[in-house]
């Protein structure tokens, strides 16, 4: 049963990027969030554009044909499989999420493409269980490189669940030559981190993680080989393909990350 009286992080993000799968509770929560961080709408759009560029880059430049999308969120066009298939028509994608609305919409969207695309109900913190799922086992079977995506989701993970170790555990299970795409909400303003983190934890019933410092996000890439940039960056600066894209007028927080190869 989906309780639409309480805001959902996935539906809030959907609203911020002009989606239609959101409810008054989500829009009200976004209105409060925008008071704290007025650039949030642009930040969400910037992050979505980064996801598209990263997937296109990996498909074209690195020849990646298999993608594992952690915390995929509500379907928003173009989706990962649509971008990847512009280069590789038979690209395979597994989407992971535990939000019931995300799962319902994702399965409807993909019902005509069950052979190469799957939507799996899973809490992406449970890496060991995820890699036992038949669709995921099939994705990594044969040793072909895989791109694991953690795009704007790791801030949903509390420190007690250790997102740094989570990333390492996924990386070590991927075939040689695989890639990781990582971005997360970051700010070096401690007051803002505390204010937004407190608000998000309140509206999610204490299940959210936190906004992290840029140094903490850099640590997510430890042991990985960054490509195109020597350090994580504010994601609009990662291989921009146009001068026309949303710009943050203020920078209370940013999406910070990059793309890295698994050694």
C-alpha positions as semicolon CSV with decimal commas, in nm:
position;residue;x (nm);y (nm);z (nm)
1;X;0,000;0,000;0,000
2;X;0,143;0,335;-0,105
3;X;0,090;0,613;0,152
4;X;0,080;0,935;-0,050
5;X;0,008;1,146;0,257
6;X;0,379;1,132;0,344
7;X;0,650;1,265;0,111
8;X;0,874;1,026;-0,077
9;X;1,230;1,112;-0,177
10;X;1,175;0,957;-0,521
11;X;0,855;1,155;-0,578
12;X;1,014;1,477;-0,453
13;X;1,294;1,432;-0,707
14;X;1,032;1,360;-0,973
15;X;0,858;1,688;-0,891
16;X;1,185;1,885;-0,901
17;X;1,261;1,765;-1,254
18;X;0,903;1,840;-1,370
19;X;0,771;1,486;-1,351
20;X;0,406;1,400;-1,297
21;X;0,427;1,112;-1,049
22;X;0,409;1,319;-0,730
23;X;0,150;1,427;-0,476
24;X;0,068;1,731;-0,258
25;X;0,280;1,594;0,028
26;X;0,583;1,575;-0,202
27;X;0,529;1,922;-0,343
28;X;0,486;2,070;0,006
29;X;0,810;1,907;0,121
30;X;0,990;2,046;-0,184
31;X;0,857;2,394;-0,109
32;X;1,015;2,378;0,238
33;X;1,339;2,239;0,098
34;X;1,358;2,519;-0,158
35;X;1,338;2,773;0,123
36;X;1,653;2,624;0,277
37;X;1,836;2,567;-0,050
38;X;1,685;2,771;-0,338
39;X;1,907;2,605;-0,599
40;X;1,762;2,258;-0,536
41;X;1,549;2,244;-0,851
42;X;1,844;2,331;-1,076
43;X;2,062;2,089;-0,882
44;X;1,819;1,802;-0,951
45;X;1,815;1,879;-1,323
46;X;2,193;1,910;-1,334
47;X;2,223;1,569;-1,173
48;X;1,985;1,410;-1,421
49;X;2,187;1,553;-1,709
50;X;2,504;1,411;-1,551
51;X;2,348;1,064;-1,539
52;X;2,266;1,082;-1,909
53;X;2,616;1,203;-2,002
54;X;2,786;0,940;-1,788
55;X;2,585;0,652;-1,934
56;X;2,639;0,780;-2,289
57;X;3,013;0,817;-2,224
58;X;3,042;0,465;-2,083
59;X;2,849;0,315;-2,372
60;X;3,036;0,506;-2,645
61;X;3,386;0,549;-2,508
62;X;3,424;0,249;-2,279
63;X;3,204;0,001;-2,468
64;X;2,991;-0,077;-2,163
65;X;2,674;-0,272;-2,245
66;X;2,562;-0,372;-1,896
67;X;2,437;-0,137;-1,624
68;X;2,330;-0,189;-1,263
69;X;2,135;0,114;-1,138
70;X;2,114;0,138;-0,757
71;X;1,817;0,336;-0,625
72;X;1,694;0,409;-0,975
73;X;1,394;0,623;-0,876
74;X;1,084;0,694;-1,082
75;X;1,122;0,640;-1,458
76;X;1,226;0,963;-1,628
77;X;1,304;0,985;-1,997
78;X;1,558;0,930;-2,121
79;X;1,616;0,631;-1,893
80;X;1,946;0,449;-1,854
81;X;1,850;0,172;-2,098
82;X;1,730;0,424;-2,358
83;X;2,058;0,618;-2,344
84;X;2,273;0,303;-2,352
85;X;2,081;0,160;-2,647
86;X;2,152;0,462;-2,862
87;X;2,498;0,302;-2,884
88;X;2,431;-0,064;-2,806
89;X;2,079;-0,177;-2,905
90;X;2,110;-0,492;-2,692
91;X;2,240;-0,318;-2,379
92;X;2,121;-0,483;-2,058
93;X;2,007;-0,286;-1,753
94;X;1,897;-0,391;-1,405
95;X;1,721;-0,124;-1,199
96;X;1,715;-0,163;-0,819
97;X;1,474;0,016;-0,585
98;X;1,255;-0,058;-0,285
99;X;0,995;0,219;-0,327
100;X;0,665;0,048;-0,424
101;X;0,562;0,332;-0,656
102;X;0,898;0,319;-0,835
103;X;0,862;-0,056;-0,880
104;X;0,506;-0,031;-1,012
105;X;0,587;0,241;-1,265
106;X;0,913;0,081;-1,369
107;X;0,756;-0,257;-1,441
108;X;0,478;-0,102;-1,648
109;X;0,732;0,099;-1,846
110;X;0,946;-0,207;-1,916
111;X;0,680;-0,473;-1,968
112;X;0,766;-0,494;-2,339
113;X;1,137;-0,540;-2,275
114;X;1,170;-0,806;-2,008
115;X;1,459;-0,985;-2,179
116;X;1,719;-0,711;-2,150
117;X;1,580;-0,485;-1,877
118;X;1,466;-0,571;-1,524
119;X;1,328;-0,379;-1,227
120;X;1,415;-0,553;-0,901
121;X;1,273;-0,486;-0,556
122;X;1,579;-0,448;-0,336
123;X;1,730;-0,230;-0,067
124;X;2,061;-0,144;-0,228
125;X;2,235;-0,146;0,111
126;X;2,215;-0,527;0,102
127;X;2,489;-0,594;-0,151
128;X;2,534;-0,962;-0,076
129;X;2,164;-1,033;-0,127
130;X;2,149;-0,824;-0,445
131;X;2,430;-1,019;-0,608
132;X;2,237;-1,341;-0,546
133;X;1,937;-1,218;-0,747
134;X;1,919;-1,414;-1,076
135;X;1,893;-1,101;-1,291
136;X;2,204;-0,951;-1,130
137;X;2,395;-1,279;-1,146
138;X;2,311;-1,299;-1,514
139;X;2,428;-0,941;-1,566
140;X;2,778;-1,014;-1,435
141;X;2,797;-1,367;-1,573
142;X;3,073;-1,418;-1,826
143;X;3,297;-1,141;-1,698
144;X;3,181;-0,860;-1,926
145;X;3,239;-0,519;-1,760
146;X;2,942;-0,362;-1,584
147;X;2,872;-0,001;-1,488
148;X;2,730;0,028;-1,135
149;X;2,538;0,352;-1,085
150;X;2,498;0,533;-0,751
151;X;2,359;0,860;-0,881
152;X;2,222;1,094;-0,614
153;X;2,137;0,809;-0,377
154;X;2,420;0,764;-0,129
155;X;2,306;1,064;0,078
156;X;2,001;0,848;0,154
157;X;2,229;0,605;0,342
158;X;2,299;0,674;0,712
159;X;2,658;0,661;0,830
160;X;2,574;0,351;1,035
161;X;2,520;0,168;0,705
162;X;2,861;0,288;0,583
163;X;2,819;0,402;0,220
164;X;3,198;0,397;0,175
165;X;3,216;0,024;0,244
166;X;2,900;-0,030;0,038
167;X;3,071;0,116;-0,269
168;X;3,380;-0,099;-0,211
169;X;3,170;-0,414;-0,169
170;X;2,995;-0,354;-0,499
171;X;3,319;-0,271;-0,681
172;X;3,492;-0,590;-0,572
173;X;3,203;-0,801;-0,702
174;X;3,214;-0,649;-1,050
175;X;3,412;-0,800;-1,338
176;X;3,751;-0,653;-1,419
177;X;3,732;-0,331;-1,620
178;X;3,395;-0,230;-1,476
179;X;3,300;0,125;-1,383
180;X;3,130;0,313;-1,100
181;X;2,923;0,630;-1,145
182;X;2,881;0,815;-0,815
183;X;2,725;1,146;-0,719
184;X;2,589;1,267;-0,388
185;X;2,458;1,585;-0,229
186;X;2,746;1,774;-0,073
187;X;2,817;2,101;0,101
188;X;3,111;2,242;0,291
189;X;2,871;2,462;0,487
190;X;2,822;2,273;0,813
191;X;2,510;2,468;0,910
192;X;2,338;2,389;0,582
193;X;2,434;2,023;0,607
194;X;2,278;2,007;0,951
195;X;1,962;2,198;0,853
196;X;1,881;2,001;0,538
197;X;1,979;1,667;0,690
198;X;1,752;1,731;0,987
199;X;1,460;1,823;0,760
200;X;1,501;1,519;0,536
201;X;1,529;1,284;0,831
202;X;1,213;1,432;0,980
203;X;1,000;1,391;0,667
204;X;1,132;1,039;0,597
205;X;1,079;0,914;0,951
206;X;1,449;0,903;1,030
207;X;1,540;0,680;0,736
208;X;1,752;0,930;0,543
209;X;2,130;0,962;0,554
210;X;2,289;1,305;0,539
211;X;2,440;1,574;0,324
212;X;2,816;1,517;0,332
213;X;3,124;1,732;0,286
214;X;3,313;1,722;-0,041
215;X;3,601;1,543;0,133
216;X;3,363;1,272;0,250
217;X;3,236;1,226;-0,105
218;X;3,593;1,209;-0,239
219;X;3,651;0,917;-0,003
220;X;3,381;0,719;-0,187
221;X;3,626;0,696;-0,479
222;X;3,915;0,551;-0,275
223;X;4,068;0,257;-0,464
224;X;3,900;0,355;-0,792
225;X;4,058;0,516;-1,100
226;X;3,876;0,837;-1,191
227;X;3,831;0,900;-1,564
228;X;3,821;1,231;-1,752
229;X;3,885;1,425;-1,428
230;X;4,154;1,361;-1,169
231;X;3,917;1,443;-0,882
232;X;3,541;1,436;-0,824
233;X;3,372;1,754;-0,944
234;X;3,045;1,944;-0,925
235;X;2,869;1,724;-1,179
236;X;2,774;1,994;-1,431
237;X;3,150;2,020;-1,492
238;X;3,187;1,649;-1,570
239;X;3,241;1,629;-1,948
240;X;2,979;1,894;-2,036
241;X;2,839;1,845;-2,385
242;X;2,658;2,178;-2,417
243;X;2,674;2,533;-2,289
244;X;2,296;2,531;-2,246
245;X;2,196;2,353;-1,927
246;X;2,051;2,447;-1,588
247;X;2,281;2,668;-1,384
248;X;2,276;2,696;-1,007
249;X;2,237;3,062;-0,918
250;X;2,346;2,985;-0,563
251;X;2,558;2,698;-0,434
252;X;2,430;2,611;-0,088
253;X;2,487;2,250;-0,185
254;X;2,594;2,069;-0,499
255;X;2,586;1,727;-0,658
256;X;2,947;1,614;-0,634
257;X;3,093;1,308;-0,802
258;X;3,235;1,148;-1,113
259;X;3,299;0,831;-1,308
260;X;3,570;0,583;-1,212
261;X;3,712;0,256;-1,337
262;X;3,743;-0,046;-1,113
263;X;4,111;-0,153;-1,127
